[in-house]
Amino acid sequence: MQENGYRNIGQWREKWRAARSAQFFGLGSKDETAGNQSCQGLIEADGTLTLRLRLPDALAHEHGRYLTIPGVRFAYGHEAVLAALASSRRVPHVTKSGKATTKRVGAAISYRFLRDEQGWRVFASLEVPAPEPVSRRELGAIGVDVNADHLAVSETDRFGNLIDTRKLPLPIYGKNSDQTRALTGEAAVKIAAVASAAGKPVVIETLDFRRRKAELESVSPARARQLSSLAYRQTLSSIASACFRAGVEVLQANPAYTSVIGAVNYARRHGVSIHQGAALAIARRGLRLCESPQRGTVFVPTRSGGHVTFPLPVRNRGEHVYSHCSRIRRACQAALAAHARSGPTQGCPAPLPRSSLASRAIPGIEGAIPSREPSPALFG
């Protein structure tokens, strides 16, 4: 106790009781008046709420049966609370014995009262109905690939062809929890806005934290700190929440070997980064489209702006395609490691031959098809 600043056991017990009494919870029920038995909200003419808190018997003889708290307005979700309170009503009901009676229906609202340094706060929890859906899988999909410092976004049409790609910076390394939550929330809102405008669902990686933890154990400590499992979960959860509020459907796809498929199949073909190619593979997998690994020799871009070339291993048709992708990944990692150790990587990268230039050019016409750029206000 002395090491923690307490003179005696009585001082410690007093602080413990104060912390224990700093909050209490009122469980909601849809068959109670105003959705709660112990705390009921009354809607006033100016749109505020008057909370009527039922006191326990130990306090009722001194303070009365109820404590009234007027002028309550929630900073977030106030309209949803008003709608839930307005839905509480009595409807005709017939019991199992055939007796005609009434019962109360509505939405359950739970209240939590919390005391901190600034005083008492009240939090309301309720189930918010889902908005009308605005996305359709028949139009295509928008895939999202989560990376250490950015989100790679790729949009496809209904056939799985690439329409547009974007990179949303997400510099969360070194940020505290509030800053990380703000950055991921802003990026998620941008993705939801684009998906809502296009009318297409968003495809994200499956929430498999065991696989993510295993990946973090196999990389360097600096790389693991850049993208921890907590930041990975928070990013995907923010995207799912923002899409739910916008009425956009969220699909989950297995992200196994999407980076390999993006590097081998789409980076050179569409002139995009490996991560944007992985986002394209995620979007196609969400649409239940198959991926056919390439054959022969491939060009894979590097971080320095150059490229590596290596022959793809021969596929054994009797084994699963993931086994073939595993061998491709090992061959790609070996080629990238050899490229990093070579001396020419310190200078300017050698240009790709014209036969392998990554573009979306029309046959017979020089130039490339310009990508459909979304509004700058959406992506920043």
Secondary structure, DSSP 8 states (H G I E B T S, - for coil): -TTTT-SSHHHHHHHHHHHHTSEEEE-B-TTSGGGBSSEEEEE-TTS-EEEEEE--HHHHHHH-SEEEEEEE--SSSHHHHHHHHHT-EEEEEE-TTS-EEEEEE---EEEEEEEETTEEEEEEEE----------GGG-EEEEEE-SSEEEEEEE-TTS-EEEEEEEE---TT--HHHHHHHHHHHHHHHHHHHHHHT--EEEE---HHHHHHHHHTS-HHHHHHT-HHHHHHHHHHHHHHHHHHT--EEEE--TTHHHHIIIIIHHHHT--HHHHHHHHHHHHHTT-------SEEEEE-TTS-EEEEE-----TTS-HHHHHHHHHHHHHHHHHHHHHSGGGGS------GGG------TTSSS--------HHHH-
